[in-house]
Amino acid sequence: MAEKKKSKTDVAARKANKSVSNICRICGNKVEVVMSVSPTGKKRMRRLCCEG
């Protein structure tokens, strides 16, 4: 008979890893990143944590 296969993804480990806040290597604060679009249409990821 067909056995139920175990998921290859460890959901608990992924959830724990996501809950840990990332620390910015530049300023040492919690990382806050947003995508900004320039008037020419170029997309860029910006760190808000280092702007202040």
C-alpha positions as CSV (number, residue, x, y, z in Angstrom):
1,M,0.0,0.0,0.0
2,A,1.0,3.6,-0.5
3,E,2.7,5.2,2.5
4,K,2.3,8.8,3.4
5,K,5.5,10.6,2.5
6,K,7.1,12.9,5.0
7,S,7.6,16.5,3.8
8,K,11.1,17.4,3.0
9,T,10.7,20.9,4.4
10,D,11.1,21.3,8.1
11,V,8.3,23.8,8.8
12,A,9.2,24.3,12.4
13,A,12.8,25.2,11.6
14,R,11.8,27.7,8.9
15,K,9.3,29.4,11.3
16,A,11.9,29.7,14.0
17,N,14.5,31.1,11.6
18,K,11.9,33.6,10.3
19,S,11.0,34.8,13.8
20,V,14.7,35.7,14.6
21,S,15.2,39.3,13.6
22,N,18.1,40.0,11.3
23,I,20.7,42.4,12.4
24,C,22.2,44.9,10.0
25,R,26.0,44.3,9.4
26,I,26.5,48.0,8.8
27,C,24.7,49.8,11.6
28,G,23.8,46.9,14.0
29,N,20.1,47.7,14.2
30,K,17.2,45.5,13.1
31,V,17.1,45.3,9.3
32,E,14.3,47.2,7.6
33,V,14.4,47.0,3.8
34,V,12.0,48.5,1.3
35,M,11.9,48.5,-2.5
36,S,12.0,52.0,-4.0
37,V,11.4,52.9,-7.7
38,S,13.3,55.7,-9.2
39,P,11.6,58.1,-11.7
40,T,13.4,56.3,-14.5
41,G,11.7,53.0,-13.4
42,K,14.7,51.3,-11.9
43,K,13.9,49.3,-8.8
44,R,16.3,49.3,-5.9
45,M,16.2,47.8,-2.4
46,R,17.0,50.4,0.3
47,R,17.9,49.8,4.0
48,L,15.8,52.1,6.2
49,C,17.8,51.1,9.3
50,C,21.0,52.8,8.0
51,E,19.3,56.0,6.7
52,G,18.9,57.6,10.1
